[in-house]
Amino acid sequence: MLLLQRHVNESVIIHNKQDPTDYVVVRVCDVYPTGDVTLGFLGDNFTVVRNEIFNQRTTYEESKCEEQTLNTKGKVNGKYQNGYYG
C-alpha cells in the first residue's frame, strides 16, 4: 500500500502501465476539522463506486444511484459539472 499526504487542491494520478494516457486524477477538494475529506475524481471510461457497493457485486441498475461515470470533459452521468468537483 502506498500512503501519500496531500493538501487541498493537490492530486494523485493513477494510470494504466501499458497506456499512460488512460488515467484517473484523484484530487483533494476539502479537508474538514473533523478529519473528513472530500475527494474529486476525473478520468475517461472509469466507473467510481463506494467500496461497499463494489463488494456487494450488485447489478448496474441496483447501484446506479451510487456510481458516477466520469470523463475529462467535465460531465458526470451526462451532466456538466463546474471545474473538477461539480
Secondary structure, 3 states (H helix, E strand, C coil): CCCCCCCCCCEEEEECCCCCCCEEEEEEEEECCCCCEEEEEEECCEEECCHHHHHHCCCHHHHCCCCEEECCCCEECCEECCCCCC
